[in-house]
């Protein structure tokens, strides 16, 4: 038996979605948020997620008016529910097919958010 198998066991790593090759290092809470994102949020938060999807698609460059609006929405979400609410909304943006990575960039520095 190789020293790697002794250290890590003989199992194959997974992405958390059943695919091989990647280990999902997110907390159980964050993995649950990702699963929950397939369902609509409360009306105000769902509206924020849908607005973020639209704004991310319309923004032409960082710091334009649409980008700044995404930042403002992030600030409002943080004031309302902190980092956890921002995470839930960002996962919802991803589930809706929006550019969650661009939203994350717009939120960099809002509360505890780091992109």
C-alpha positions in Angstrom: 0.0 0.0 0.0 1.4 3.4 -0.9 2.0 6.0 1.7 -0.7 8.2 0.1 -3.3 5.5 0.5 -2.2 5.1 4.1 -2.5 8.8 4.7 -5.7 9.6 2.7 -7.3 6.2 2.3 -8.2 4.5 -0.9 -11.3 6.4 -1.8 -11.7 8.7 -4.7 -12.1 12.4 -4.0 -15.3 14.0 -5.1 -16.7 17.5 -5.9 -19.6 17.1 -3.6 -21.9 16.6 -6.5 -20.7 13.0 -7.2 -18.1 13.9 -9.7 -14.5 12.6 -9.3 -11.4 14.6 -8.8 -12.2 17.6 -6.5 -12.7 17.8 -2.8 -15.5 20.1 -1.6 -13.9 22.1 1.3 -17.0 24.2 1.9 -18.7 23.9 5.3 -21.8 21.7 5.6 -23.8 25.0 6.1 -22.4 26.4 2.9 -23.1 23.2 0.9 -26.7 23.3 2.3 -27.0 27.0 1.1 -26.0 25.8 -2.4 -28.7 23.1 -2.4 -31.3 25.5 -1.0 -30.6 28.0 -3.8 -32.7 25.9 -6.2 -35.8 27.2 -4.4 -36.9 30.9 -4.4 -35.9 33.1 -1.5 -38.3 35.4 0.4 -39.8 37.9 -2.0 -37.4 40.8 -1.2 -34.3 38.7 -1.4 -35.5 36.9 -4.5 -36.1 40.3 -6.2 -32.5 41.3 -5.2 -31.2 38.0 -6.7 -33.1 38.6 -10.0 -32.0 42.2 -10.1 -28.4 41.1 -9.6 -28.7 38.7 -12.5 -30.0 41.4 -14.8 -27.5 44.0 -13.7 -24.6 41.5 -14.1 -25.7 40.9 -17.6 -26.1 44.6 -18.5 -22.9 45.9 -16.8 -20.2 46.8 -19.4 -17.3 47.3 -17.0 -16.4 47.5 -13.4 -17.5 50.8 -11.7 -20.2 51.6 -14.3 -23.6 52.5 -12.9 -24.9 48.9 -13.1 -21.8 47.6 -11.3 -22.3 50.2 -8.6 -25.9 49.2 -8.3 -24.8 45.6 -7.6 -22.5 46.9 -4.9 -25.3 48.9 -3.4 -27.6 45.9 -3.3 -24.8 43.9 -1.6 -24.5 46.7 1.1 -28.3 46.6 1.6 -28.2 42.8 2.0 -25.3 43.0 4.4 -27.2 45.5 6.5 -30.3 43.4 6.5 -28.8 39.9 7.1 -25.0 40.0 7.2 -22.6 37.8 5.3 -24.9 34.8 5.5 -27.7 36.5 3.6 -25.2 37.7 0.9 -24.0 34.1 0.5 -27.6 32.8 0.1 -28.4 35.5 -2.5 -25.1 34.9 -4.4 -25.9 31.1 -4.5 -29.4 32.0 -5.8 -27.9 34.2 -8.5 -25.8 31.2 -9.6 -28.9 28.9 -9.6 -30.8 31.5 -11.7 -27.9 31.4 -14.3 -26.6 34.8 -13.5 -22.9 35.7 -13.2 -22.3 35.1 -9.6 -18.6 35.7 -10.0 -19.2 39.2 -11.3 -21.6 39.8 -8.5 -18.9 38.6 -6.1 -16.5 41.1 -7.7 -19.0 43.9 -7.2 -19.4 42.9 -3.5 -15.6 42.8 -2.8 -15.1 44.7 0.5 -18.8 44.9 1.4 -18.9 43.7 5.0 -16.8 40.5 5.3 -17.1 39.7 1.5 -13.7 39.0 -0.2 -13.5 38.2 -3.9 
